[in-house]
Amino acid sequence: MTRFLFVIPFILVASGASAQQGHDACARDVSRFCRAVMNNGDMAVLSCLKQNRSRLSKACDKVLTEHGQ
């Protein structure tokens, strides 16, 4: 889970409050759906989130959409 602290902000190329909101919005989804790939790198986590798009929370889906994912 520690690695994830940097995953979403890195993927979203966001800064400041926006990066924290991205992490907060997707942390639970990553833990639920993407735990198996968390150590495989940022792009693996992003790919996993996209593969589980229909199962993501509305907040996480919104963050991804707002950042062109």
C-alpha positions as CSV (number, residue, x, y, z in Angstrom):
1,M,0.0,0.0,0.0
2,T,2.9,2.3,0.6
3,R,3.8,2.3,-3.1
4,F,0.3,3.4,-3.9
5,L,0.9,6.7,-2.1
6,F,2.8,7.8,-5.2
7,V,0.9,5.9,-7.9
8,I,-2.2,8.0,-8.6
9,P,-0.5,11.4,-8.3
10,F,2.2,10.2,-10.7
11,I,-0.3,8.8,-13.2
12,L,-2.5,11.8,-13.1
13,V,0.5,14.2,-13.5
14,A,-1.3,16.4,-10.9
15,S,0.0,18.6,-8.2
16,G,-1.0,19.9,-4.8
17,A,-4.6,19.3,-3.7
18,S,-5.6,17.7,-6.9
19,A,-3.0,14.9,-6.5
20,Q,-4.2,14.3,-2.9
21,Q,-7.8,14.1,-4.1
22,G,-6.8,11.6,-6.8
23,H,-5.2,9.4,-4.2
24,D,-8.1,9.7,-1.8
25,A,-10.6,9.0,-4.5
26,C,-8.9,5.9,-5.8
27,A,-7.1,4.4,-2.8
28,R,-9.9,2.1,-1.9
29,D,-10.5,1.0,-5.5
30,V,-6.8,0.2,-6.0
31,S,-6.8,-1.8,-2.7
32,R,-9.9,-3.7,-3.8
33,F,-9.3,-4.4,-7.4
34,C,-5.6,-3.9,-8.1
35,R,-3.8,-5.2,-5.0
36,A,-2.1,-7.9,-7.1
37,V,-0.4,-5.5,-9.4
38,M,0.5,-2.7,-7.0
39,N,4.2,-3.7,-7.1
40,N,4.3,-3.9,-10.9
41,G,4.5,-0.2,-11.5
42,D,2.3,2.8,-12.0
43,M,1.1,1.8,-15.5
44,A,0.1,-1.6,-14.3
45,V,-2.1,0.0,-11.6
46,L,-3.6,2.4,-14.2
47,S,-4.3,-0.4,-16.6
48,C,-6.0,-2.4,-13.7
49,L,-8.1,0.6,-12.8
50,K,-9.2,0.9,-16.5
51,Q,-10.0,-2.8,-16.7
52,N,-12.2,-2.4,-13.6
53,R,-13.8,0.8,-14.8
54,S,-17.3,-0.3,-14.3
55,R,-16.6,-1.4,-10.8
56,L,-14.8,1.8,-9.6
57,S,-16.3,4.3,-7.2
58,K,-17.8,7.3,-8.8
59,A,-15.1,9.5,-7.3
60,C,-12.3,7.5,-8.7
61,D,-13.9,7.2,-12.1
62,K,-14.4,11.0,-12.1
63,V,-10.7,11.6,-11.3
64,L,-9.6,9.3,-14.1
65,T,-12.0,10.9,-16.6
66,E,-10.9,14.5,-15.6
67,H,-7.3,13.5,-16.3
68,G,-8.0,12.0,-19.7
69,Q,-7.9,8.3,-18.6
